[in-house]
Amino acid sequence: MISLEDLRSELAAAGNPARAADQQRYMKSAMPYHGLSAPELRALLRPHLKAFAPADRDEWETTVRTWWDGATYREERYAALALARHRVARPWQDVASLDLDRHLVVTGAWWDLVDVVAGHLVGGVLAGHRPDATPVILAWAVDEDLWLRRTAVLSQLGHGADTDLDLLMFAIEHNLDDSSFWLRKATGWALRQYARTDPVWVRAYVDQLGGRLSGLSRREATKHL
């Protein structure tokens, strides 16, 4: 398995400084970029992901945390997320892995990182271990950390007919009074996504919330209704 230092050297050699500056500016990121496009990054990571074969949960989590916490460029955090989502880690994507997910959300603290964790990692744990994971997500929905609350709202994006509506409503309604763009956008996104499954329910729920629902959330929720 390649070391983080060697990966950084590969990324730097493949990078594009002009694009890197544009990426950092667009993302409003304090952390700089190497300047790889998404397809270029996937291609560079492919052989390293293929070679990734942690012996157990501890090795997997340690590697993810090492790459994540040691990252000095944004693409290195994207690489850490790829390790976290790796197919070999599926047996370890359970309630115990939510501690790692919480760390990624709180320290990532920006949408490009948090939304991957919410939709792919937390969402997967919740889908596969709903009785044990639900209390954790309920607690995140009222946490002081904005990004944990956004994660709670977005945690069922891909659940379709299996969506726990009580959990969705709890996460939304406990954040309606927060004026943050990130929570209002997440609320609309979550409802818009569930509208693919049950548009009648979403329309009725939006009407029920009335003026408590921000204009942004309402527009996003009803975009395709």
NULOMI-815683 format. One record per residue: residue number from 1; residue in one letter; x, z, y of N, C-alpha, C in turn. Coordinates in Angstrom, 1 decimal, m for minus. Layout:
N
<NUM; A; <X; Z; Y>; <X; Z; Y>; <X; Z; Y>>
...
This chain:
225
<1; M; <0.8; 0.0; m1.2>; <0.0; 0.0; 0.0>; <0.9; 0.0; 1.2>>
<2; I; <0.6; m0.9; 2.2>; <1.4; m1.0; 3.4>; <1.2; 0.3; 4.2>>
<3; S; <2.3; 0.7; 4.9>; <2.2; 1.8; 5.8>; <1.6; 1.4; 7.1>>
<4; L; <1.1; 2.4; 7.9>; <0.5; 2.1; 9.2>; <1.6; 1.5; 10.1>>
<5; E; <2.8; 1.9; 10.0>; <3.9; 1.4; 10.9>; <4.1; m0.1; 10.5>>
<6; D; <4.1; m0.4; 9.2>; <4.3; m1.8; 8.9>; <3.1; m2.7; 9.3>>
<7; L; <1.9; m2.1; 9.1>; <0.7; m2.8; 9.5>; <0.8; m3.1; 11.0>>
<8; R; <1.2; m2.1; 11.8>; <1.3; m2.3; 13.2>; <2.3; m3.4; 13.6>>
<9; S; <3.4; m3.5; 12.9>; <4.3; m4.6; 13.1>; <3.7; m6.0; 12.8>>
<10; E; <3.0; m6.1; 11.7>; <2.3; m7.3; 11.4>; <1.3; m7.7; 12.5>>
<11; L; <0.5; m6.7; 12.9>; <m0.5; m6.9; 13.9>; <0.1; m7.4; 15.2>>
<12; A; <1.2; m6.8; 15.6>; <1.9; m7.1; 16.8>; <2.5; m8.5; 16.8>>
<13; A; <3.0; m8.9; 15.6>; <3.6; m10.3; 15.4>; <2.5; m11.3; 15.5>>
<14; A; <1.3; m11.0; 15.0>; <0.2; m12.0; 14.9>; <m0.7; m11.9; 16.2>>
<15; G; <m0.4; m11.0; 17.1>; <m1.3; m10.8; 18.2>; <m1.1; m11.8; 19.3>>
<16; N; <m2.0; m11.7; 20.3>; <m2.1; m12.6; 21.5>; <m2.2; m11.7; 22.7>>
<17; P; <m1.1; m11.5; 23.4>; <m1.1; m10.5; 24.6>; <m2.2; m10.9; 25.6>>
<18; A; <m2.4; m12.1; 25.9>; <m3.4; m12.5; 26.9>; <m4.8; m12.1; 26.4>>
<19; R; <m5.1; m12.4; 25.1>; <m6.4; m12.1; 24.6>; <m6.5; m10.6; 24.5>>
<20; A; <m5.4; m9.9; 24.2>; <m5.5; m8.4; 24.1>; <m5.9; m7.8; 25.4>>
<21; A; <m5.4; m8.3; 26.5>; <m5.8; m7.7; 27.8>; <m7.3; m8.0; 28.0>>
<22; D; <m7.8; m9.2; 27.6>; <m9.2; m9.5; 27.8>; <m10.1; m8.6; 26.9>>
<23; Q; <m9.6; m8.4; 25.7>; <m10.4; m7.5; 24.8>; <m10.5; m6.1; 25.3>>
<24; Q; <m9.4; m5.6; 25.7>; <m9.4; m4.2; 26.2>; <m10.3; m4.1; 27.5>>
<25; R; <m10.3; m5.0; 28.3>; <m11.1; m5.0; 29.5>; <m12.6; m5.1; 29.1>>
<26; Y; <m12.9; m6.0; 28.2>; <m14.3; m6.2; 27.8>; <m14.8; m4.9; 27.2>>
<27; M; <m14.0; m4.3; 26.3>; <m14.5; m3.1; 25.6>; <m14.4; m1.9; 26.4>>
<28; K; <m13.7; m1.9; 27.6>; <m13.5; m0.7; 28.4>; <m12.8; 0.3; 27.5>>
<29; S; <m11.8; m0.1; 26.8>; <m11.1; 0.8; 25.9>; <m9.8; 1.3; 26.5>>
<30; A; <m9.7; 2.6; 26.3>; <m8.4; 3.3; 26.7>; <m7.3; 2.9; 25.8>>
<31; M; <m7.6; 2.5; 24.6>; <m6.7; 2.1; 23.6>; <m6.4; 0.6; 23.7>>
<32; P; <m5.2; 0.2; 23.7>; <m5.0; m1.3; 23.9>; <m5.2; m2.0; 22.6>>
<33; Y; <m5.3; m3.3; 22.7>; <m5.5; m4.2; 21.6>; <m4.2; m5.0; 21.3>>
<34; H; <m4.1; m5.5; 20.1>; <m3.0; m6.4; 19.7>; <m3.4; m7.8; 20.1>>
<35; G; <m4.7; m8.1; 20.1>; <m5.2; m9.4; 20.6>; <m5.5; m10.4; 19.4>>
<36; L; <m5.9; m9.8; 18.3>; <m6.4; m10.7; 17.2>; <m7.9; m10.9; 17.3>>
<37; S; <m8.4; m12.1; 16.9>; <m9.8; m12.3; 16.8>; <m10.3; m11.6; 15.5>>
<38; A; <m11.6; m11.5; 15.4>; <m12.1; m10.8; 14.2>; <m11.7; m11.6; 12.9>>
<39; P; <m11.9; m13.0; 12.9>; <m11.4; m13.7; 11.6>; <m9.9; m13.5; 11.4>>
<40; E; <m9.1; m13.5; 12.4>; <m7.7; m13.3; 12.2>; <m7.4; m11.9; 11.6>>
<41; L; <m8.1; m10.9; 12.1>; <m7.9; m9.6; 11.6>; <m8.3; m9.5; 10.2>>
<42; R; <m9.4; m10.0; 9.8>; <m9.9; m10.0; 8.4>; <m8.9; m10.7; 7.5>>
<43; A; <m8.3; m11.8; 8.0>; <m7.4; m12.5; 7.1>; <m6.1; m11.7; 6.9>>
<44; L; <m5.6; m11.1; 8.0>; <m4.4; m10.3; 7.9>; <m4.6; m9.1; 7.0>>
<45; L; <m5.8; m8.5; 7.1>; <m6.0; m7.3; 6.3>; <m6.3; m7.6; 4.8>>
<46; R; <m6.7; m8.8; 4.5>; <m7.3; m9.1; 3.2>; <m6.3; m8.7; 2.1>>
<47; P; <m5.0; m9.1; 2.1>; <m4.1; m8.7; 1.0>; <m3.9; m7.2; 0.9>>
<48; H; <m3.9; m6.6; 2.0>; <m3.7; m5.1; 2.0>; <m4.9; m4.4; 1.5>>
<49; L; <m6.1; m4.9; 1.8>; <m7.3; m4.3; 1.2>; <m7.3; m4.5; m0.3>>
<50; K; <m6.9; m5.7; m0.7>; <m6.9; m6.0; m2.1>; <m6.0; m5.1; m2.9>>
<51; A; <m4.9; m4.7; m2.2>; <m3.9; m3.8; m2.9>; <m4.2; m2.3; m2.8>>
<52; F; <m5.3; m2.0; m2.0>; <m5.6; m0.6; m1.8>; <m6.2; 0.0; m3.1>>
<53; A; <m5.6; 0.9; m3.7>; <m6.1; 1.5; m5.0>; <m5.8; 3.0; m5.0>>
<54; P; <m6.5; 3.8; m4.1>; <m6.3; 5.2; m4.1>; <m6.6; 5.8; m5.5>>
<55; A; <m5.9; 6.8; m5.9>; <m6.1; 7.4; m7.2>; <m7.3; 8.3; m7.2>>
<56; D; <m7.7; 8.9; m6.1>; <m8.8; 9.8; m6.0>; <m9.3; 9.9; m4.6>>
<57; R; <m10.4; 10.7; m4.5>; <m11.0; 10.9; m3.2>; <m10.0; 11.4; m2.1>>
<58; D; <m9.2; 12.4; m2.5>; <m8.2; 13.0; m1.5>; <m7.3; 11.9; m1.0>>
<59; E; <m6.8; 11.1; m1.9>; <m5.9; 10.0; m1.4>; <m6.6; 9.0; m0.5>>
<60; W; <m7.8; 8.7; m0.9>; <m8.6; 7.7; 0.0>; <m8.8; 8.3; 1.4>>
<61; E; <m9.3; 9.6; 1.4>; <m9.6; 10.2; 2.7>; <m8.4; 10.4; 3.5>>
<62; T; <m7.3; 10.8; 2.9>; <m6.1; 11.1; 3.6>; <m5.5; 9.8; 4.2>>
<63; T; <m5.6; 8.7; 3.5>; <m5.2; 7.4; 4.0>; <m6.0; 7.0; 5.2>>
<64; V; <m7.3; 7.1; 5.1>; <m8.2; 6.8; 6.2>; <m7.9; 7.6; 7.4>>
<65; R; <m7.8; 8.9; 7.2>; <m7.5; 9.8; 8.4>; <m6.2; 9.5; 9.0>>
<66; T; <m5.2; 9.2; 8.2>; <m3.8; 8.9; 8.7>; <m3.8; 7.6; 9.5>>
<67; W; <m4.5; 6.6; 9.0>; <m4.5; 5.4; 9.8>; <m5.4; 5.5; 11.1>>
<68; W; <m6.5; 6.3; 10.9>; <m7.4; 6.4; 12.1>; <m6.7; 7.3; 13.2>>
<69; D; <m6.2; 8.5; 12.8>; <m5.7; 9.4; 13.8>; <m4.3; 8.9; 14.3>>
<70; G; <m3.6; 8.1; 13.5>; <m2.3; 7.6; 14.0>; <m2.4; 6.3; 14.7>>
<71; A; <m3.6; 5.8; 14.8>; <m3.7; 4.5; 15.5>; <m3.3; 4.5; 17.0>>
<72; T; <m2.6; 3.5; 17.4>; <m2.3; 3.4; 18.8>; <m2.9; 2.1; 19.4>>
<73; Y; <m3.4; 1.3; 18.6>; <m4.1; 0.0; 19.0>; <m5.5; 0.0; 18.3>>
<74; R; <m6.4; m0.7; 18.9>; <m7.8; m0.7; 18.5>; <m7.9; m1.3; 17.1>>
<75; E; <m7.1; m2.4; 16.8>; <m7.2; m3.1; 15.5>; <m6.8; m2.1; 14.4>>
<76; E; <m6.0; m1.1; 14.7>; <m5.6; m0.2; 13.6>; <m6.7; 0.7; 13.3>>
<77; R; <m7.6; 1.0; 14.2>; <m8.8; 1.8; 13.9>; <m9.8; 0.9; 13.1>>
<78; Y; <m9.9; m0.4; 13.4>; <m10.7; m1.3; 12.7>; <m10.2; m1.3; 11.2>>
<79; A; <m8.9; m1.3; 11.1>; <m8.3; m1.3; 9.7>; <m8.7; 0.0; 9.0>>
<80; A; <m8.7; 1.1; 9.6>; <m9.0; 2.3; 9.0>; <m10.5; 2.3; 8.6>>
<81; L; <m11.4; 1.7; 9.4>; <m12.8; 1.6; 9.0>; <m12.9; 0.7; 7.8>>
<82; A; <m12.1; m0.3; 7.7>; <m12.1; m1.2; 6.5>; <m11.7; m0.4; 5.2>>
<83; L; <m10.8; 0.5; 5.3>; <m10.4; 1.4; 4.2>; <m11.5; 2.3; 3.9>>
<84; A; <m12.2; 2.9; 4.9>; <m13.3; 3.8; 4.7>; <m14.4; 3.1; 3.9>>
<85; R; <m14.7; 1.8; 4.2>; <m15.8; 1.1; 3.6>; <m15.4; 0.4; 2.3>>
<86; H; <m14.1; 0.5; 1.9>; <m13.6; m0.2; 0.8>; <m14.4; 0.0; m0.5>>
<87; R; <m14.6; m1.0; m1.3>; <m15.4; m0.9; m2.5>; <m14.9; 0.1; m3.5>>
<88; V; <m13.6; 0.4; m3.5>; <m13.1; 1.5; m4.4>; <m13.6; 2.8; m4.0>>
<89; A; <m14.0; 3.0; m2.8>; <m14.5; 4.3; m2.3>; <m15.9; 4.6; m2.5>>
<90; R; <m16.7; 3.6; m3.1>; <m18.1; 3.8; m3.3>; <m18.4; 5.1; m4.1>>
<91; P; <m17.7; 5.4; m5.1>; <m18.0; 6.7; m5.8>; <m17.9; 7.9; m4.9>>
<92; W; <m17.1; 7.8; m3.8>; <m16.9; 9.0; m3.0>; <m17.8; 9.0; m1.7>>
<93; Q; <m18.6; 8.0; m1.6>; <m19.5; 7.9; m0.5>; <m20.8; 8.8; m0.8>>
<94; D; <m20.6; 10.1; m0.6>; <m21.6; 11.0; m0.9>; <m21.7; 12.0; 0.3>>
<95; V; <m22.4; 13.1; 0.1>; <m22.6; 14.0; 1.2>; <m21.3; 14.6; 1.7>>
<96; A; <m20.4; 14.8; 0.7>; <m19.1; 15.4; 1.1>; <m18.3; 14.5; 2.1>>
<97; S; <m18.6; 13.2; 2.0>; <m17.8; 12.2; 2.8>; <m18.4; 12.2; 4.3>>
<98; L; <m19.5; 12.9; 4.5>; <m20.0; 13.0; 5.9>; <m19.1; 13.8; 6.8>>
<99; D; <m18.3; 14.6; 6.3>; <m17.3; 15.3; 7.1>; <m16.3; 14.3; 7.7>>
<100; L; <m15.9; 13.4; 6.9>; <m15.0; 12.3; 7.4>; <m15.8; 11.4; 8.4>>
<101; D; <m17.0; 11.1; 8.1>; <m17.8; 10.2; 9.0>; <m18.0; 10.9; 10.3>>
<102; R; <m18.2; 12.2; 10.3>; <m18.4; 13.0; 11.5>; <m17.1; 12.9; 12.4>>
<103; H; <m16.0; 13.0; 11.7>; <m14.7; 12.9; 12.4>; <m14.5; 11.6; 13.1>>
<104; L; <m14.9; 10.5; 12.3>; <m14.7; 9.2; 12.9>; <m15.6; 8.9; 14.1>>
<105; V; <m16.8; 9.5; 14.0>; <m17.8; 9.3; 15.1>; <m17.3; 10.1; 16.3>>
<106; V; <m17.0; 11.3; 16.2>; <m16.7; 12.2; 17.3>; <m15.4; 11.7; 18.0>>
<107; T; <m14.4; 11.3; 17.2>; <m13.1; 10.9; 17.8>; <m13.1; 9.4; 18.2>>
<108; G; <m14.0; 8.6; 17.6>; <m14.1; 7.2; 18.0>; <m14.8; 7.1; 19.3>>
<109; A; <m16.0; 7.7; 19.4>; <m16.7; 7.9; 20.6>; <m16.9; 6.6; 21.5>>
<110; W; <m17.1; 5.5; 20.8>; <m17.5; 4.3; 21.5>; <m18.2; 3.4; 20.5>>
<111; W; <m19.1; 2.5; 21.0>; <m20.1; 1.9; 20.2>; <m19.5; 1.0; 19.1>>
<112; D; <m18.4; 0.3; 19.4>; <m17.8; m0.6; 18.4>; <m17.4; 0.1; 17.1>>
<113; L; <m17.0; 1.3; 17.2>; <m16.5; 2.1; 16.1>; <m17.7; 2.9; 15.5>>
<114; V; <m18.4; 3.6; 16.4>; <m19.5; 4.4; 15.9>; <m20.6; 3.7; 15.2>>
<115; D; <m20.9; 2.5; 15.6>; <m22.0; 1.8; 15.0>; <m21.7; 1.3; 13.6>>
<116; V; <m20.4; 1.0; 13.3>; <m20.0; 0.7; 12.0>; <m20.1; 1.9; 11.1>>
<117; V; <m19.7; 3.1; 11.6>; <m19.8; 4.3; 10.8>; <m21.3; 4.6; 10.5>>
<118; A; <m22.1; 4.5; 11.6>; <m23.6; 4.8; 11.4>; <m24.2; 3.9; 10.4>>
<119; G; <m24.0; 2.6; 10.6>; <m24.8; 1.6; 9.8>; <m24.3; 1.5; 8.4>>
<120; H; <m23.0; 1.5; 8.2>; <m22.4; 1.2; 6.9>; <m22.0; 2.5; 6.1>>
<121; L; <m21.5; 3.5; 6.7>; <m21.0; 4.7; 6.0>; <m22.1; 5.7; 5.9>>
<122; V; <m22.5; 6.2; 7.1>; <m23.6; 7.2; 7.1>; <m24.9; 6.7; 6.5>>
<123; G; <m25.2; 5.5; 6.8>; <m26.4; 4.9; 6.3>; <m26.4; 4.7; 4.8>>
<124; G; <m25.2; 4.4; 4.2>; <m25.1; 4.3; 2.8>; <m25.2; 5.6; 2.1>>
<125; V; <m24.6; 6.7; 2.7>; <m24.7; 8.0; 2.1>; <m26.2; 8.5; 2.1>>
<126; L; <m26.9; 8.2; 3.2>; <m28.2; 8.7; 3.4>; <m29.1; 8.0; 2.4>>
<127; A; <m28.9; 6.7; 2.2>; <m29.7; 5.9; 1.3>; <m29.5; 6.4; m0.2>>
<128; G; <m28.3; 6.7; m0.5>; <m28.0; 7.1; m1.9>; <m28.2; 8.6; m2.2>>
<129; H; <m28.2; 9.4; m1.2>; <m28.3; 10.9; m1.4>; <m29.2; 11.5; m0.4>>
<130; R; <m30.4; 10.9; m0.3>; <m31.3; 11.3; 0.8>; <m31.6; 12.8; 0.9>>
<131; P; <m32.0; 13.5; m0.2>; <m32.4; 14.9; m0.1>; <m31.3; 15.8; 0.4>>
<132; D; <m30.0; 15.5; 0.0>; <m28.9; 16.3; 0.5>; <m28.4; 15.9; 1.9>>
<133; A; <m28.4; 14.6; 2.2>; <m27.9; 14.1; 3.4>; <m28.8; 14.3; 4.6>>
<134; T; <m30.1; 14.3; 4.4>; <m31.1; 14.4; 5.5>; <m30.9; 15.6; 6.3>>
<135; P; <m30.7; 16.8; 5.8>; <m30.4; 18.0; 6.7>; <m29.2; 17.8; 7.6>>
<136; V; <m28.2; 17.1; 7.1>; <m27.0; 16.8; 8.0>; <m27.4; 15.9; 9.1>>
<137; I; <m28.1; 14.9; 8.8>; <m28.5; 13.9; 9.9>; <m29.5; 14.6; 10.9>>
<138; L; <m30.3; 15.4; 10.4>; <m31.2; 16.1; 11.3>; <m30.4; 17.0; 12.3>>
<139; A; <m29.4; 17.6; 11.8>; <m28.5; 18.5; 12.6>; <m27.8; 17.6; 13.6>>
<140; W; <m27.3; 16.4; 13.2>; <m26.6; 15.5; 14.1>; <m27.6; 15.0; 15.2>>
<141; A; <m28.8; 14.9; 14.9>; <m29.8; 14.4; 15.9>; <m29.9; 15.3; 17.1>>
<142; V; <m29.6; 16.6; 17.0>; <m29.7; 17.5; 18.1>; <m28.3; 18.1; 18.4>>
<143; D; <m27.3; 17.5; 18.0>; <m25.9; 17.9; 18.3>; <m25.6; 17.7; 19.8>>
<144; E; <m24.7; 18.4; 20.3>; <m24.2; 18.2; 21.7>; <m23.5; 16.9; 21.9>>
<145; D; <m22.9; 16.4; 20.8>; <m22.2; 15.1; 20.9>; <m23.1; 13.9; 20.9>>
<146; L; <m23.0; 13.2; 22.0>; <m23.8; 12.0; 22.2>; <m23.7; 11.0; 21.0>>
<147; W; <m22.5; 10.8; 20.5>; <m22.3; 9.8; 19.5>; <m22.8; 10.2; 18.2>>
<148; L; <m22.8; 11.5; 17.9>; <m23.5; 11.9; 16.7>; <m25.0; 11.7; 16.7>>
<149; R; <m25.5; 11.9; 17.9>; <m27.0; 11.7; 18.1>; <m27.3; 10.2; 18.0>>
<150; R; <m26.5; 9.4; 18.5>; <m26.7; 7.9; 18.4>; <m26.6; 7.6; 16.9>>
<151; T; <m25.6; 8.1; 16.2>; <m25.5; 7.9; 14.7>; <m26.7; 8.3; 14.0>>
<152; A; <m27.3; 9.4; 14.3>; <m28.5; 9.9; 13.7>; <m29.7; 8.8; 13.9>>
<153; V; <m29.8; 8.3; 15.1>; <m30.9; 7.4; 15.4>; <m30.6; 6.1; 14.6>>
<154; L; <m29.4; 5.7; 14.5>; <m29.1; 4.4; 13.9>; <m28.8; 4.4; 12.4>>
<155; S; <m28.9; 5.6; 11.8>; <m28.5; 5.8; 10.4>; <m29.3; 5.1; 9.4>>
<156; Q; <m30.5; 4.6; 9.8>; <m31.4; 3.9; 8.8>; <m31.6; 2.5; 9.1>>
<157; L; <m30.7; 1.9; 9.8>; <m30.9; 0.5; 10.3>; <m31.2; m0.5; 9.1>>
<158; G; <m30.5; m0.3; 8.0>; <m30.7; m1.2; 6.9>; <m31.6; m0.7; 5.8>>
<159; H; <m32.4; 0.3; 6.0>; <m33.2; 0.9; 5.0>; <m34.5; 0.3; 4.7>>
<160; G; <m35.0; m0.5; 5.7>; <m36.3; m1.2; 5.4>; <m37.4; m0.4; 5.0>>
<161; A; <m38.0; m0.7; 3.9>; <m39.2; 0.0; 3.4>; <m38.9; 1.4; 2.9>>
<162; D; <m37.6; 1.7; 2.7>; <m37.2; 3.0; 2.3>; <m36.9; 3.9; 3.5>>
<163; T; <m37.1; 3.5; 4.7>; <m36.8; 4.3; 5.8>; <m37.7; 5.6; 5.8>>
<164; D; <m37.0; 6.7; 6.1>; <m37.7; 8.0; 6.2>; <m38.2; 8.1; 7.6>>
<165; L; <m39.5; 7.9; 7.8>; <m40.1; 7.8; 9.1>; <m40.0; 9.2; 9.8>>
<166; D; <m40.1; 10.2; 9.0>; <m40.1; 11.6; 9.7>; <m38.7; 11.8; 10.3>>
<167; L; <m37.6; 11.4; 9.6>; <m36.3; 11.5; 10.1>; <m36.1; 10.6; 11.3>>
<168; L; <m36.6; 9.4; 11.2>; <m36.5; 8.4; 12.3>; <m37.2; 9.0; 13.6>>
<169; M; <m38.4; 9.5; 13.4>; <m39.1; 10.0; 14.6>; <m38.4; 11.3; 15.1>>
<170; F; <m37.9; 12.1; 14.2>; <m37.2; 13.3; 14.7>; <m36.0; 12.9; 15.6>>
<171; A; <m35.2; 12.0; 15.1>; <m34.0; 11.6; 15.8>; <m34.4; 11.0; 17.1>>
<172; I; <m35.4; 10.2; 17.2>; <m35.8; 9.5; 18.4>; <m36.4; 10.5; 19.4>>
<173; E; <m37.4; 11.3; 18.9>; <m38.1; 12.2; 19.8>; <m37.3; 13.3; 20.4>>
<174; H; <m36.2; 13.7; 19.7>; <m35.4; 14.8; 20.2>; <m34.3; 14.2; 21.2>>
<175; N; <m34.4; 12.9; 21.4>; <m33.4; 12.3; 22.4>; <m34.1; 11.5; 23.4>>
<176; L; <m35.4; 11.6; 23.5>; <m36.2; 10.8; 24.5>; <m35.8; 11.2; 25.9>>
<177; D; <m35.5; 12.5; 26.1>; <m35.2; 12.9; 27.5>; <m33.8; 12.7; 28.0>>
<178; D; <m33.0; 12.2; 27.1>; <m31.6; 11.9; 27.4>; <m31.6; 10.5; 28.1>>
<179; S; <m31.0; 10.4; 29.3>; <m31.0; 9.2; 30.1>; <m29.8; 8.3; 29.7>>
<180; S; <m29.0; 8.6; 28.7>; <m27.9; 7.8; 28.3>; <m28.3; 6.4; 27.8>>
<181; F; <m27.6; 5.4; 28.4>; <m27.9; 4.1; 27.9>; <m27.7; 4.0; 26.4>>
<182; W; <m26.7; 4.6; 25.9>; <m26.4; 4.5; 24.5>; <m27.4; 5.0; 23.5>>
<183; L; <m28.1; 6.1; 24.0>; <m29.2; 6.6; 23.2>; <m30.5; 5.7; 23.4>>
<184; R; <m30.7; 5.3; 24.6>; <m31.9; 4.5; 24.8>; <m31.8; 3.1; 24.1>>
<185; K; <m30.6; 2.6; 24.1>; <m30.4; 1.3; 23.4>; <m30.6; 1.5; 21.9>>
<186; A; <m30.0; 2.6; 21.4>; <m30.1; 2.9; 20.0>; <m31.5; 3.1; 19.5>>
<187; T; <m32.3; 3.7; 20.3>; <m33.7; 4.0; 20.0>; <m34.5; 2.6; 19.9>>
<188; G; <m34.3; 1.8; 20.8>; <m34.9; 0.5; 20.8>; <m34.4; m0.4; 19.6>>
<189; W; <m33.1; m0.3; 19.3>; <m32.6; m1.1; 18.2>; <m33.2; m0.6; 16.9>>
<190; A; <m33.2; 0.7; 16.7>; <m33.7; 1.3; 15.5>; <m35.2; 0.9; 15.2>>
<191; L; <m36.0; 0.9; 16.3>; <m37.4; 0.5; 16.2>; <m37.5; m1.0; 16.0>>
<192; R; <m36.7; m1.8; 16.7>; <m36.8; m3.2; 16.5>; <m36.4; m3.6; 15.1>>
<193; Q; <m35.5; m2.9; 14.5>; <m35.1; m3.2; 13.1>; <m36.2; m2.8; 12.1>>
<194; Y; <m36.8; m1.7; 12.4>; <m37.9; m1.3; 11.4>; <m39.1; m2.1; 11.6>>
<195; A; <m39.2; m2.7; 12.8>; <m40.4; m3.6; 13.0>; <m40.3; m4.8; 12.1>>
<196; R; <m39.2; m5.1; 11.5>; <m39.1; m6.2; 10.6>; <m39.8; m5.9; 9.3>>
<197; T; <m39.9; m4.6; 9.0>; <m40.6; m4.1; 7.8>; <m42.1; m3.8; 8.1>>
<198; D; <m42.3; m3.1; 9.3>; <m43.7; m2.7; 9.6>; <m44.0; m2.8; 11.1>>
<199; P; <m44.2; m4.0; 11.6>; <m44.5; m4.2; 13.0>; <m45.7; m3.4; 13.5>>
<200; V; <m46.7; m3.2; 12.7>; <m47.9; m2.5; 13.1>; <m47.6; m1.1; 13.4>>
<201; W; <m46.8; m0.5; 12.5>; <m46.4; 0.9; 12.7>; <m45.6; 1.1; 14.0>>
<202; V; <m44.6; 0.2; 14.2>; <m43.8; 0.3; 15.4>; <m44.6; 0.1; 16.7>>
<203; R; <m45.5; m0.9; 16.7>; <m46.3; m1.0; 17.9>; <m47.1; 0.2; 18.2>>
<204; A; <m47.7; 0.8; 17.1>; <m48.5; 2.0; 17.3>; <m47.6; 3.2; 17.8>>
<205; Y; <m46.4; 3.3; 17.3>; <m45.5; 4.4; 17.6>; <m45.1; 4.2; 19.1>>
<206; V; <m44.8; 3.0; 19.5>; <m44.4; 2.8; 20.9>; <m45.5; 3.2; 21.8>>
<207; D; <m46.7; 2.8; 21.4>; <m47.9; 3.1; 22.3>; <m48.1; 4.7; 22.3>>
<208; Q; <m47.9; 5.3; 21.2>; <m48.0; 6.8; 21.1>; <m47.0; 7.5; 22.0>>
<209; L; <m45.8; 7.0; 22.0>; <m44.8; 7.6; 22.9>; <m45.1; 7.4; 24.4>>
<210; G; <m45.7; 6.3; 24.7>; <m46.1; 6.0; 26.1>; <m45.0; 6.1; 27.0>>
<211; G; <m45.2; 6.8; 28.1>; <m44.2; 6.9; 29.2>; <m43.0; 7.7; 28.8>>
<212; R; <m43.0; 8.4; 27.7>; <m41.8; 9.2; 27.3>; <m40.7; 8.2; 26.9>>
<213; L; <m41.1; 7.0; 26.4>; <m40.1; 6.0; 26.0>; <m39.6; 5.2; 27.2>>
<214; S; <m38.3; 5.1; 27.3>; <m37.7; 4.4; 28.5>; <m38.1; 3.0; 28.4>>
<215; G; <m38.0; 2.3; 29.6>; <m38.3; 0.9; 29.6>; <m37.3; 0.1; 28.7>>
<216; L; <m36.0; 0.5; 28.7>; <m35.0; m0.2; 27.9>; <m35.4; m0.1; 26.4>>
<217; S; <m35.7; 1.1; 26.0>; <m36.1; 1.3; 24.6>; <m37.3; 0.5; 24.2>>
<218; R; <m38.3; 0.5; 25.1>; <m39.5; m0.2; 24.8>; <m39.3; m1.7; 24.7>>
<219; R; <m38.5; m2.2; 25.7>; <m38.2; m3.7; 25.6>; <m37.4; m4.1; 24.3>>
<220; E; <m36.5; m3.2; 24.0>; <m35.7; m3.5; 22.7>; <m36.6; m3.4; 21.5>>
<221; A; <m37.5; m2.4; 21.5>; <m38.3; m2.1; 20.3>; <m39.3; m3.3; 20.1>>
<222; T; <m39.8; m3.8; 21.2>; <m40.9; m4.8; 21.1>; <m40.4; m6.2; 21.3>>
<223; K; <m39.2; m6.4; 21.3>; <m38.6; m7.8; 21.6>; <m39.2; m8.9; 20.7>>
<224; H; <m39.4; m8.6; 19.4>; <m39.9; m9.6; 18.5>; <m41.3; m9.4; 18.0>>
<225; L; <m42.0; m8.5; 18.7>; <m43.4; m8.2; 18.3>; <m44.4; m9.1; 19.1>>
